[in-house]
Amino acid sequence: MAIVEVVKYDGSPTVFAWKFPNSELGTWTQLIVNETQEAVLFKGGQALDWFGPGRHTLDTANIPILSKLVNLPFGGRSPFTAEVWYINKVNSLDVKWGTPTPIQLQDPKYNVFIPLRAFGQFGIKIADSKTFLQKLVGTLYTFTSNDVIKYFRGAYLTKVKDDLAGYLIKKKISILEINAYINEISESLRASILPTFSSFGIELVNFYVNDISVPEDDTAVIKLKDALAKKAEMDIIGYSYTQERSFDTMEGAAMNPGSASAPIMGAGLGLGMGLGMGGSFGGAFGDMGKTINTNSNKECPHCRKQIGAEYKFCPFCGKDTSITSNNAVCSKCGASNSIGVKFCGQCGNMLIKVCPKCGGAVDDKQKFCPHCGNTLVKRCSSCNAEIGDNLKFCPECGNKVDGDV
């Protein structure tokens, strides 16, 4: 059988361990190791030596233990059987991981079970070649990143489930809010998984969680999101779930034509929606009974329309219902006087507003006399602001305005 002259490996960066296919070696064989590699020479399952980057010649001078195991003669080319393993020492940072099926976790905020998925990537580096080969690679001829994922899937999935559940309970946050804590969760998971990799001679450089999501078509997720959307709507509008249920009950009664309470419940619904948003629905419903009175009516003395007895001003013509066409009520003592008189016959109070300059009758809303043009409103002499007749100080500038018009 031919004796190998040169041993080297230029392979894919996703390969962490590779065994040279030919085990028939000979002294003076050239072993070439690249910068990112380390070679390990095995004989009978025992690691004889480790070789770093460079060119190495296999002979008894370089490998003293080899002569004891193989009994090689000196001074000539001698064949022997041994295995050469190449270990990739480069950092591999794109090893993908993910949960193949959703993890059922209880949301600590809403106490419902929600399925959760997580995925990301991690980086590893072979730190101890001998431990890595003996404990993990074994008799395989090659070991890749896919083998890492396959061998360690159970370990990291268990850690992911335990850490996520513990983190949610500790922080008391909802599963729907967990993406805001991805950096902290990634660091926590790396610390938890690191000892498992180290025991096999692998250094865990980093461990990232890229996304944590929930299935959008899951029944529990749909119900929870609908409930949160409804709660947000209530918070914006300003009513509670109890009030909403009251509105629904009243609306159902109002829409039922066979219910004797349908008319009053319909009116109560409108009043509750109008007033109950900013206060208690019970108070609004109680006010309804006080304001609605359909058994007592009266006739407006001006337009002859039927109006409620409690109305002081007619809702149709806007006139004072206490003043009829045959009398004028004194604003001071309440006595009734004939239309056209200027002063009250009981207290002498002026019933008709007159211009202080010409004595002509004027309307209460007029600011200038229609007869002489005199100003009818009281104004401040300092800032010229309009003020009430009974005020002694200007509300705008504080100036004393007694007598100023």
C-alpha positions as CSV (number, residue, x, y, z in Angstrom):
1,M,0.0,0.0,0.0
2,A,1.3,3.4,-0.9
3,I,2.7,5.6,1.8
4,V,1.4,9.1,2.0
5,E,3.9,11.8,1.3
6,V,1.9,15.0,2.2
7,V,-1.0,15.4,4.6
8,K,-3.1,18.6,4.4
9,Y,-6.7,19.8,4.5
10,D,-8.3,22.8,2.8
11,G,-12.0,22.5,3.6
12,S,-15.2,24.4,4.3
13,P,-15.3,26.7,7.3
14,T,-18.5,24.9,8.5
15,V,-16.4,21.8,9.2
16,F,-15.1,21.7,12.7
17,A,-13.3,18.3,12.6
18,W,-12.0,16.3,9.6
19,K,-10.2,13.0,9.6
20,F,-7.5,12.4,6.9
21,P,-8.8,9.4,4.9
22,N,-5.5,7.5,4.7
23,S,-4.0,6.1,7.9
24,E,-0.9,4.5,6.2
25,L,1.8,7.1,7.0
26,G,5.5,7.0,7.0
27,T,8.5,8.8,8.6
28,W,9.4,12.0,6.8
29,T,5.7,12.5,5.8
30,Q,5.0,16.3,5.5
31,L,2.1,17.5,7.7
32,I,0.8,20.9,6.6
33,V,-1.4,22.9,9.0
34,N,-3.0,26.2,8.0
35,E,-3.2,29.2,10.2
36,T,-6.8,28.5,11.5
37,Q,-6.2,24.8,12.0
38,E,-4.7,22.4,14.5
39,A,-3.7,18.8,13.7
40,V,-3.8,15.9,16.2
41,L,-2.0,12.6,15.6
42,F,-3.7,9.6,17.0
43,K,-2.4,6.0,17.3
44,G,-4.6,3.3,18.8
45,G,-7.0,5.8,20.2
46,Q,-4.3,7.8,22.0
47,A,-3.4,11.3,21.1
48,L,0.4,11.4,20.4
49,D,0.9,15.1,19.7
50,W,-0.7,18.4,18.5
51,F,0.6,20.4,15.6
52,G,0.0,24.2,15.2
53,P,0.2,26.2,11.9
54,G,3.2,25.4,9.6
55,R,5.0,22.4,8.0
56,H,5.8,19.5,10.1
57,T,7.9,16.3,9.4
58,L,6.7,13.1,11.0
59,D,9.7,11.3,12.4
60,T,10.9,9.9,15.7
61,A,12.8,13.1,16.5
62,N,9.6,15.2,16.4
63,I,7.4,12.5,17.9
64,P,9.5,10.6,20.6
65,I,6.5,8.7,21.8
66,L,5.9,7.4,18.3
67,S,8.9,5.1,18.5
68,K,7.7,3.5,21.6
69,L,4.3,2.7,20.2
70,V,5.3,1.7,16.6
71,N,8.9,0.4,17.2
72,L,10.3,2.3,14.2
73,P,13.9,1.7,13.2
74,F,16.3,4.6,12.8
75,G,17.9,5.9,9.7
76,G,15.4,5.0,7.0
77,R,11.9,5.5,5.8
78,S,9.6,3.4,7.9
79,P,5.8,2.9,7.4
80,F,3.3,3.0,10.3
81,T,-0.4,3.3,10.8
82,A,-1.8,6.4,12.5
83,E,-4.8,8.8,12.2
84,V,-4.5,12.5,11.5
85,W,-7.4,14.8,12.6
86,Y,-7.7,18.5,11.5
87,I,-9.5,20.8,13.9
88,N,-11.0,24.1,12.6
89,K,-10.0,26.7,15.2
90,V,-11.8,29.7,13.6
91,N,-14.7,31.4,15.2
92,S,-18.0,30.2,13.6
93,L,-20.6,32.9,14.4
94,D,-23.5,31.9,12.1
95,V,-24.7,28.7,13.6
96,K,-28.5,28.9,13.4
97,W,-30.9,27.6,16.1
98,G,-34.7,27.7,16.6
99,T,-37.6,26.0,18.2
100,P,-39.0,23.4,15.8
101,T,-42.4,23.4,17.6
102,P,-44.1,26.2,19.7
103,I,-43.3,26.2,23.5
104,Q,-46.4,26.4,25.7
105,L,-45.8,29.1,28.4
106,Q,-48.2,30.7,30.8
107,D,-48.4,34.5,30.4
108,P,-47.8,35.8,34.0
109,K,-49.7,39.1,33.3
110,Y,-52.9,37.6,31.8
111,N,-52.7,34.0,33.2
112,V,-53.3,32.3,29.8
113,F,-51.2,29.7,28.0
114,I,-49.7,30.9,24.8
115,P,-47.5,29.1,22.3
116,L,-44.2,30.8,21.7
117,R,-41.5,30.4,19.1
118,A,-37.9,31.6,19.3
119,F,-35.0,31.6,16.9
120,G,-31.5,33.1,16.5
121,Q,-27.9,32.2,16.1
122,F,-24.8,31.5,18.1
123,G,-21.0,31.5,17.7
124,I,-18.6,28.7,18.8
125,K,-14.9,28.0,18.7
126,I,-13.1,24.7,19.4
127,A,-11.1,25.5,22.6
128,D,-9.8,22.0,23.5
129,S,-9.2,19.8,20.5
130,K,-8.5,16.6,22.5
131,T,-11.6,16.8,24.6
132,F,-13.7,17.7,21.5
133,L,-12.4,14.7,19.6
134,Q,-12.7,12.2,22.4
135,K,-16.0,13.2,23.9
136,L,-18.0,14.4,20.8
137,V,-16.5,13.4,17.5
138,G,-15.6,9.8,18.3
139,T,-15.4,7.6,15.3
140,L,-17.0,10.0,12.9
141,Y,-14.9,11.1,9.9
142,T,-16.2,14.6,9.9
143,F,-18.0,17.0,12.3
144,T,-19.9,20.0,10.9
145,S,-22.1,22.9,12.2
146,N,-25.2,20.8,11.5
147,D,-23.9,18.1,13.8
148,V,-23.4,20.8,16.5
149,I,-27.1,21.8,16.1
150,K,-28.2,18.2,16.2
151,Y,-26.2,17.2,19.2
152,F,-26.9,20.3,21.3
153,R,-30.5,20.9,20.3
154,G,-32.0,19.2,23.3
155,A,-29.6,21.1,25.6
156,Y,-30.3,24.6,24.3
157,L,-34.1,24.1,23.8
158,T,-34.4,23.0,27.4
159,K,-32.4,26.1,28.5
160,V,-34.4,28.4,26.3
161,K,-37.7,27.1,27.7
162,D,-36.6,27.3,31.3
163,D,-34.9,30.7,31.0
164,L,-37.9,32.3,29.1
165,A,-40.4,31.0,31.6
166,G,-38.2,32.1,34.5
167,Y,-37.6,35.5,33.0
168,L,-41.3,36.1,32.4
169,I,-42.2,35.2,36.0
170,K,-39.3,37.2,37.4
171,K,-40.0,40.4,35.4
172,K,-43.8,39.9,35.4
173,I,-44.1,40.9,31.8
174,S,-46.5,39.6,29.1
175,I,-45.3,37.3,26.3
176,L,-46.5,39.9,23.9
177,E,-44.0,42.4,25.4
178,I,-41.0,40.1,25.6
179,N,-39.2,41.3,22.5
180,A,-38.3,44.5,24.4
181,Y,-36.0,42.3,26.5
182,I,-34.2,40.3,23.9
183,N,-30.7,41.6,24.7
184,E,-31.1,40.6,28.4
185,I,-32.5,37.2,27.5
186,S,-29.7,36.5,25.1
187,E,-27.1,37.2,27.8
188,S,-29.0,35.1,30.3
189,L,-29.2,32.1,27.8
190,R,-25.5,32.3,27.0
191,A,-24.6,32.1,30.6
192,S,-26.9,29.1,31.1
193,I,-25.7,27.2,28.0
194,L,-22.0,28.0,28.3
195,P,-21.1,25.1,30.8
196,T,-22.7,22.5,28.5
197,F,-20.5,23.4,25.5
198,S,-17.4,23.9,27.6
199,S,-17.7,20.3,28.9
200,F,-17.1,19.1,25.3
201,G,-14.2,21.4,24.6
202,I,-16.2,24.0,22.8
203,E,-16.2,27.7,23.7
204,L,-19.5,29.5,23.3
205,V,-18.5,32.9,21.9
206,N,-22.0,34.3,21.8
207,F,-25.7,33.3,21.9
208,Y,-28.3,35.6,20.2
209,V,-32.0,35.6,20.3
210,N,-33.2,37.3,17.1
211,D,-36.9,37.1,17.6
212,I,-39.6,35.7,19.9
213,S,-43.0,35.4,18.3
214,V,-46.4,33.8,18.8
215,P,-48.4,32.1,16.0
216,E,-50.9,34.6,14.7
217,D,-53.6,32.0,14.0
218,D,-53.6,30.5,17.5
219,T,-57.0,30.8,19.2
220,A,-55.5,31.9,22.6
221,V,-53.4,34.6,20.9
222,I,-56.3,35.9,18.9
223,K,-58.5,36.2,22.0
224,L,-55.8,37.9,24.0
225,K,-55.1,40.5,21.3
226,D,-58.8,41.2,20.8
227,A,-59.2,41.7,24.5
228,L,-56.2,44.1,24.6
229,A,-57.6,46.0,21.7
230,K,-61.0,46.3,23.4
231,K,-59.3,47.5,26.6
232,A,-57.3,50.1,24.7
233,E,-60.5,51.4,23.1
234,M,-62.3,51.6,26.5
235,D,-59.3,53.5,28.0
236,I,-59.4,56.0,25.1
237,I,-63.1,56.6,25.2
238,G,-63.3,56.6,28.9
239,Y,-65.7,53.8,30.1
240,S,-65.3,50.5,31.9
241,Y,-66.3,46.9,31.0
242,T,-69.2,47.1,33.5
243,Q,-70.6,50.2,31.8
244,E,-70.3,48.6,28.4
245,R,-72.3,45.6,29.6
246,S,-74.9,48.0,31.0
247,F,-75.1,49.7,27.6
248,D,-75.5,46.3,25.8
249,T,-78.3,45.2,28.2
250,M,-80.2,48.5,27.7
251,E,-79.7,48.4,24.0
252,G,-81.1,44.8,23.9
253,A,-84.1,45.8,25.9
254,A,-84.7,48.9,23.7
255,M,-84.5,46.8,20.5
256,N,-87.0,44.2,21.9
257,P,-90.5,45.5,20.8
258,G,-92.2,43.1,23.2
259,S,-90.6,44.6,26.3
260,A,-92.7,47.1,28.2
261,S,-89.5,48.9,29.3
262,A,-88.2,49.3,25.7
263,P,-89.1,53.1,25.3
264,I,-87.6,54.1,28.7
265,M,-84.6,51.8,28.2
266,G,-84.0,53.3,24.8
267,A,-84.0,56.8,26.3
268,G,-81.7,55.6,29.1
269,L,-79.2,54.2,26.6
270,G,-78.9,57.5,24.8
271,L,-78.5,59.4,28.0
272,G,-76.0,56.9,29.3
273,M,-73.9,57.1,26.2
274,G,-73.9,60.8,26.3
275,L,-73.3,61.4,30.0
276,G,-71.9,58.2,31.3
277,M,-68.5,58.4,29.4
278,G,-67.2,61.0,31.8
279,G,-68.9,59.8,35.0
280,S,-71.0,57.1,36.6
281,F,-73.7,55.6,34.5
282,G,-75.9,55.1,37.6
283,G,-75.9,58.8,38.2
284,A,-76.8,59.6,34.6
285,F,-79.7,57.1,34.7
286,G,-80.9,58.6,38.0
287,D,-80.9,62.1,36.4
288,M,-83.0,60.8,33.5
289,G,-85.9,60.1,35.8
290,K,-85.7,63.6,37.2
291,T,-85.7,65.4,33.8
292,I,-88.2,63.4,31.9
293,N,-91.8,64.2,32.8
294,T,-94.4,63.5,30.2
295,N,-97.5,63.9,32.4
296,S,-97.4,67.8,33.0
297,N,-97.6,70.3,30.1
298,K,-98.5,73.9,29.6
299,E,-99.1,76.3,26.7
300,C,-96.6,79.0,25.7
301,P,-98.5,82.3,26.1
302,H,-96.7,83.7,23.0
303,C,-96.7,81.0,20.3
304,R,-99.4,78.7,21.8
305,K,-97.2,75.6,21.6
306,Q,-97.5,72.7,24.1
307,I,-94.3,72.7,26.2
308,G,-93.2,71.0,29.5
309,A,-94.4,72.6,32.7
310,E,-90.8,72.9,33.9
311,Y,-89.7,75.1,31.0
312,K,-89.2,78.8,31.8
313,F,-88.4,79.7,28.2
314,C,-90.3,78.4,25.2
315,P,-88.1,76.0,23.2
316,F,-90.0,77.1,20.0
317,C,-90.1,80.9,20.2
318,G,-87.5,81.5,22.9
319,K,-89.7,83.9,24.9
320,D,-90.1,84.0,28.7
321,T,-93.2,81.9,29.5
322,S,-93.8,83.8,32.8
323,I,-94.5,87.0,30.8
324,T,-97.8,87.1,29.0
325,S,-99.1,89.6,26.5
326,N,-101.3,91.3,29.2
327,N,-98.7,91.9,31.9
328,A,-95.1,92.8,32.6
329,V,-93.4,91.1,35.6
330,C,-91.1,93.3,37.8
331,S,-87.6,91.8,38.0
332,K,-87.2,93.1,41.5
333,C,-90.4,92.2,43.4
334,G,-92.1,89.9,40.9
335,A,-95.3,92.0,40.8
336,S,-97.4,91.9,37.6
337,N,-97.9,95.3,35.8
338,S,-99.7,96.4,32.8
339,I,-97.8,96.4,29.5
340,G,-96.5,99.9,28.7
341,V,-95.8,101.2,32.2
342,K,-92.3,102.3,33.0
343,F,-92.2,101.7,36.7
344,C,-93.5,99.0,39.0
345,G,-96.6,99.9,40.9
346,Q,-95.5,97.9,43.9
347,C,-91.8,98.8,44.4
348,G,-91.1,101.6,41.9
349,N,-88.5,99.6,40.0
350,M,-88.0,100.6,36.4
351,L,-89.6,98.1,34.1
352,I,-88.4,99.6,30.8
353,K,-84.7,100.5,30.1
354,V,-84.4,104.2,29.0
355,C,-81.5,106.2,27.6
356,P,-80.0,108.3,30.5
357,K,-79.4,111.1,28.0
358,C,-82.6,111.5,26.0
359,G,-85.0,109.3,28.1
360,G,-86.1,107.2,25.1
361,A,-87.0,103.5,25.6
362,V,-84.3,101.1,24.5
363,D,-83.8,97.4,24.3
364,D,-81.7,95.6,27.0
365,K,-79.4,94.2,24.3
366,Q,-78.7,97.5,22.6
367,K,-75.3,99.2,23.2
368,F,-76.2,102.5,21.7
369,C,-79.5,104.6,21.9
370,P,-81.4,104.4,18.7
371,H,-82.8,107.9,19.3
372,C,-79.6,109.9,20.2
373,G,-76.7,107.5,19.7
374,N,-75.6,107.7,23.3
375,T,-73.5,104.8,24.6
376,L,-75.6,102.5,26.8
377,V,-72.9,100.2,28.2
378,K,-70.6,101.0,31.1
379,R,-66.9,101.2,30.1
380,C,-63.7,101.6,32.1
381,S,-62.1,105.0,31.7
382,S,-58.6,103.5,31.9
383,C,-58.7,100.5,29.5
384,N,-62.1,101.1,27.8
385,A,-63.2,97.6,28.6
386,E,-67.0,96.9,28.8
387,I,-68.1,96.2,32.4
388,G,-71.3,95.4,34.2
389,D,-73.4,98.2,35.7
390,N,-73.0,96.8,39.3
391,L,-69.2,96.6,39.2
392,K,-67.1,99.2,40.9
393,F,-63.7,97.9,39.7
394,C,-62.7,97.0,36.1
395,P,-62.2,93.2,35.8
396,E,-59.5,93.8,33.1
397,C,-57.2,96.3,34.7
398,G,-58.6,96.7,38.3
399,N,-59.3,100.5,37.9
400,K,-62.0,102.0,40.1
401,V,-64.9,102.8,37.7
402,D,-67.5,104.3,39.9
403,G,-69.4,106.8,37.8
404,D,-67.3,106.1,34.6
405,V,-69.4,105.4,31.6
